[in-house]
Every structure is written in C-alpha cells, then in structure tokens.
Amino acid sequence: MPRRGGSYWNNANKRARSRVINYLFDASVAIEFYKPKATYSSKEEYERSRDIRIYVSKQKIENDAMLFIPSFCIAEVRNILAKWYFRYKGIFRSQEHYKTVFNTFISHVRDRNFFYSYDLNRYHNLNTTLVTEIEHQTNTEFDASCLPVNTDKSIIEKKLKEKNPNDHIGRYYLSTFDILIIAMGMELKKITGEEVYLLTKDERLALISSKQDEFPKPLYWSKLQVENLPKKITENQEIPPDEKPEVPTSIN
C-alpha cells in the first residue's frame, strides 16, 4: 500500500464531506506565486494574475481549499527561479531579492505550509494508460498539418510554420511529466471523491485533461478569471453551469 503520510490523508473522508476545493498545480502556475513583476508582459497580465492568486490564497487560508503540487514540480519551480537569477539580468533586483523569493517558496512547501507536496506512487503510473491513449489520438501534429501519419518531422514542422510562423511540433505533445500530472489528478479524485481542478498555463495539458471525466478539470490560466474559479460548495450543491471554467477545444 502506498505511503500516504500526513494529516490530509488521515482526514480524507472528513474533508470530502466538507467539500474542500482541491487544486492541483503544475509548475507553470505555481511559479506565478513567486515570479517578480519584471516577468510580466503587461500591467493587465500582472493584475489578473495577482487577483487570482489573492483569491486562491484566501481560500487556502480559510481552509476552503487544498493546494497540491506534484513533488517533481517543486524541482521545476526551483530551477525556473535559479534560471531567472543566474542566466538573466533585471528580473530579480538583487541576490537578496532572489534568495528571499527562493526561500519563501521552500517555506511554502515545507511541512505543507501552503502547498501540499504530492508524491508519485504506483497508481499514478497505472493511470497513465488512459492518458496516453487520449494524448496520442487528440489534435496531433498530423491533424494540425493535414499530413499523413509517418510523415517526416521536418516536413511537418515546415507545414506548421507555413500556417503559423509561431507554431511548432512540440505544441502537439505532452511530456511524460505532464501525463503524470493528469494521472495524479485522477488518483486524487478517487481518494477524495471530489472534483480536482488542474491549474496550468500549458494549453495542451488543459486540452487533454478536458477530454475525460476521470481526469482533473482544467483551469487554463491564460484565459482564467476570478469569476471562473470554483467556489466553496456545500453538501448536495453543484457548481452552476456558467461558473464552469473555459478550456481550449484546440491548441491552434
């Protein structure tokens, strides 16, 4: 039996009855809670991110939500912060600024202070079977380029760029870690008996995660607004249809 240490698992049934909102973060959204203003492309982008972060943080502080992050995404966030500091100039104001942000993140994942570090187990690996079947049959590079299966990748790449100079073949694949994130969300739904909301900036991850009821419900960050976020649900109450989040139907 997998190790499920910590008070969260011990109180899983109690939490299920109280309808706690379960968020599952990938690294692309977890980093939003720590990225400096210099990384935002506009004031509007920063303010939208800020408002969502405040709302979700308030849900967490008031014990209305659990914020899960796969343990391997912790390493991804640490790597992104280090890359911004060591490879780029002007993102962090100083070494002290970088260390403060870095240590704040570490404190938030230590002892479940903010994020709950969600460890990989054998059931997640088993769950990947369904995810991979959907992944490799949905909006593939062959669909996007209108070219037959087994066409050389260089020809596909050229065709994609003829349609859209910013397109590339990598947009039509999930990484193995992305597949595991969906699989971990599947298991979390089974454990809690509740919906799990996947917060991601990866358009394909949101697309694939929207394809099966067993998968976590995607909240696609780039189109997300505060009013789209799930609210605390009382027993026997459903989320109104107009509050269900928008997910991409295609990555084109």
N, C-alpha and C positions, 0 to 999 in steps of 0.2 A: 504494500500500500504506500502511495507517495507521501512524503513528509509534508504536512500542512500545518506547520508551527504557527504560533501567534494567536492572539485573541480573536482576530477576524474569523478564522475558520471555526473556532470553538463556539462562536455565536452566530454562525451562518443562518441557522433556522430562525433565530430571533430577529436578525436583520432582514431576512426575507419577509417576515410578517410585517415589519415596519416600512417595507417598500423603499429601502435606501436606493438612491440612484448610483449605479455602477458605471464609472467611466474607465475606459482602457485607453491609455495614451501611447502613441508611438513617439519616437524621438523628435520628429519634426514639429510636434505640438508641445511636448514637454519643454523644449528649448524656448518656447515663447514666454515662459515664466521667468526667464533669466537673460534673454538677449538684450543688449544695450540698444538705445534709441537709434544709434548710428546704423543699425542693420535694417531699419525700416525704410521703404522706398517713398513713403508719403506720410503726412500727418494723419490722413484719414485711415491708413492702414494701421498705424500705431494706436489710434484711439479705438478702433474696432477691436483690436487685439486686447487692449487694456480693459475695455468694458467686459469682454467675455471672461478674461482672467479674474477680474474682480467678482463677477457673478459666480463662477465655479469655485473660487476660493471661499466665498461666503457660504456656499452650500457645504463645503468641506468643514469649515469652522463650526457651523451649526449642526454638524453630524447628519446632514441630509444626503451626503454623498461620500462614496469611497473612490479614491483616485489610484487606479492600478497602473503600474508601469512594468513591462517585462524587464527582467533583470539585465538582459543584453542591451536594452535601450539606455540603461544607465551609462554603460560604457560609450555608447554613441553620443550622448549629451556631453559627457566629459571630453570626448575627442573634438566635438564641434567647438566648445569653448576654448580648448587649447589651440586649435587651428586658427580661430579668430585672433587670439593674442599673439602667437608666435609667427604666423605667416602674413598677417595683415596689420597695417598701421591705421590708427584712428578709430578703431571700433571700441576698444577699451581706453579710457582716459589715462590709465597708468597701470603699473604692475599691481598696486594695491587694489585698484578697481577690479582687475581680473581675479585676484585672489579672493576678494570679498564675494564676487558673484559665484565663483567656483565652490567656495566653502559653504555658501548659502544653499546651493543645490545639494551638496553632500549632506548637510544637516537635514534637508527635507526628505531624503531617502533613508537616513539612518533611523532605525527604530520606528519606522512608519510615522514620522512626524508630520508629513504632508502626503507624499506618495507612498503607496504600498508596493514594495519590490516583489513582483510576482515571478516566481521561479519556474523554469521549464521542467516538465515531467513527461513520463512516457505516454500519457493520454494525449498530450498536445501533439506528439509525433504521430500517434494513430489518427488524430483528427485531420491531419494534413491531406489524407487521401481524397476526401471530398473537395477540399480547397483546390488542390492541384488539378482535379478533373474540370472544375469550373474555370480556373485560371487559363488553362491551355485550350479552351474552346470559346472564349469570350473576347470579342473585339481584338483579334490577334493582328500581328503585323501583315499577315496575308489578307485579312479582311480590309485593313486600312489602305493597303497599297493596291488592292484588287488584282493581286498576282497569285498564281497557283502555289500550293504547298510545295515545299522543297526548292523554291526559288532562292538563288544565292543571296546572302545577306547584303552584299554590296549593291546589288540591283534593287533590292527592296529599299535600302537606305536612299539611293538616288531617287527612286519613285516618290518616296515620302517627302523628300525635300523639294521636289517639283511642285507638290501640292502646298506645302507649308515649309518655308526655309528653317523654321524653328523646330520642326518635327524630327524625331529620331527613333530608331528601332527599340531603344531601351524603354521608351514610354509604354510599350506593349507587353512588358514582362514585370512580374513581381519577383523580388529577391526571395531567397529561402527564408530570411528573417521576416519579411512581410507575410509570407504564407504562415509562418509560425504565429505571428501576432493574431491573425484571424482564428487559427486553431486554438490559441489560448483563450480568446474571447468565447469560442464555442464551449470550452470546458467550464469557463466561469459562469456561463448561462446555466449549464447543467447543475453546477454546485449550488448556485444561489436560487435557482428557479425564477430568476428575474431577467429583464432585458439588460443587455450590456451595450453601452454606447462607445463606439470606437472613434476617438478624436485623431484626425490625421490631416496632413496637408498633401498627402500623396493621392493624386486623382485616381490612379488605377487601383490602389488599395481600397479607396472608397467605393469604386465601381464594383470590384469583385465581391467586397463584403456586403453589397446590397443585393446580391443575387440569390441568397438562400435565407430562409427564416432561421435556420440553425446558426447562421453567422451573426456576429455582433452588428448592431445597427450603426452604420457610419454617420458621423457628423463631419462633413467635409469643410475644413477650417477656412478655406479661401472664399467660401460662399456663406459662411456661418454668421448669424446674427444672434444677439442675446435672446430675442424672442423665439428662436428655433431650439433653444436648449431645453432639455426635459425639466419639468417642474417636479417638486415632491408630490408623490402620488399616495393618496390614502387608500385603504383597503377597498377592493372592488371598484376602483375608479380607473378609467382608461385615459390615455393621452388623446385629446381631441385631434381629429384628422388634420386640421390646419396648423397644428403645432409639430407635426412630424417633419423631421429635417429633410431638406433637399439634398439629393445625391445625384452625381453625374450619371447620365444614361450612356455616355460615351466619353472617351478621352480626346476625341477630335475637336 
